[in-house]
Amino acid sequence: MSTKLKNKEQETSEKPKELSGSSMLIEALAQEGVDVIFGYPGGAILPTYDEIYKTGIHHVLARHEQGAIHAAEGYARVSGKPGVCIVTSGPGATNVITGIADAMIDSLPLVVITGQVATTVIGTDAFQEADIIGITMPITKHNYQVRSVEEFPRIIKEAFHIATTGRPGPVLIDLPKDVSLATGIFDYETEVNLPGYQPTLVPNRLQIRKVVDAVTKAKRPIILAGAGVLHGKASEELLSYVEATKIPVVNTLLGLGGFPGDHDLFLGMGGMHGTYTANMAIYESDLLISIGARFDDRLTGNLAHFAPNARVVHIDIDPAEIGKNIKTEIPVVGDAKLAVQMLLEEQEKMGDTADWCAKLQGMKQEYPLWYKEDGETIKPQNLIELIHEVTNGEAIVTTDVGQHQMWSAQFYRFNKPNRWVTSGGLGTMGFGFPAAIGAQFAEPESPVIAVIGDAGFQMTAQELSLLQELNLPVKIVIVNNASLGMVRQWQQLFHGERYSNSLFPVQPNFVKLADAYDIKGMRVDQLSDLKGALKEMLAHPGPVLMDIRVAKEENVYPMISPGKGQHQMEGVKPL
């Protein structure tokens, strides 16, 4: 075949094709490199599911739409790629609302496709109709309702672009059934043109030099590293910068893993249940460099006492976060990776932090995290320490929200990025287990452990069926204190020990539940049996559910009570 003829055939094959709306979606997902979809079918989205059947694209059928959206979140958090979730209209769409809100506040890139009734009956209260555009407008980075098949390719391309650029977040596409059936030209080669959406990636060099000058003059500098370090893939650059400048690091809850947890200059997690050293370092600092953190209330405590003597540098790709909660002296808008690279380039003279670092190292030694052992009773802190030991700190750990989340953050030292998957800003019960399923798809060869409270697990326990069907080697560790642990703790501390609807006198037999799904189940009550059981769990090639009975009235400490400042932590105990 001649080169001329071959080129002519290539041109012909590359001409835009005429496809149905559903076919366009599947073709676009393939071109975007999507390797797995999480979802649940229904009437309005059936044309799309028919295309999924024809093409054989990898679809994971969750047992509830909430499971699908949280699995997509876990996949996105670990892989760094957009998680894709497809559900039907009405209740299918409303069942993913919590996951969308969770992804929005935690900056997770999602593309969510919801079926919708035909355009001819939108607004008539048709069967399984819900105004998902109106419902999700406040909790999406952007949303679309497709009104013609001709605009669908552009919408899909824009959705992936918006979800993954700038500050990541969820984008929703509402697809009416008649549009999914209609045919049109599929042209996916057009460039994205969004004049109103132009995220600033490259920081202003003048602002970077102001930071450099501030670092040179500072005596007590601190870096607060948030999830933006992870989203910006800036972990290596941050490590290089810290080792060059000798500036200690505090992580936010969602920033854990962005800086090695065993590094000498790591002070721990800051905030309500952070370490004493991390919070006191922020309180006593004279320069606070925030990278990709949003200064939420669980981090800051009483704003009047947050870094009261510090000049504040805020590096963030989202300008709306700068100055929102904390007065910022040196704002830097841009990508975290580029910002830290530029700081490294510009920082020639280092500040003298030797005395400051020595003081903080002494503080770390004198005021470590602690708990009191109690014979054969399993303390949850000891459980997390042992999980870290038997996994060599290499596991991907997912959690819901509450006491087990805080103990995991405190006692599982994360040395690598994207090993920590938790619901931070929204605090969603039921998140951790399906998120572990998504994480396992993102990294099939990595150990994935869902550390879950006994209450939160019951919110999405039906996804055990997925472990059974796919033999996913997810390990579930239920931290069972027979209560809504954090609710019970707050009722004890602030509501006169009136435990209103927070205790579970009756629970399911979790081992029998696992057996019902043909999954290995284990129950551990004694501390002396725990390490061996955890090793047995990890050695098992398939999924495992462990019911770990821990001390029922153990509380999470240290703690900054509501209205208190970072220097007013309770439960701090010198070594």
Disulfide bonds with the S-S distance in Angstrom:
none
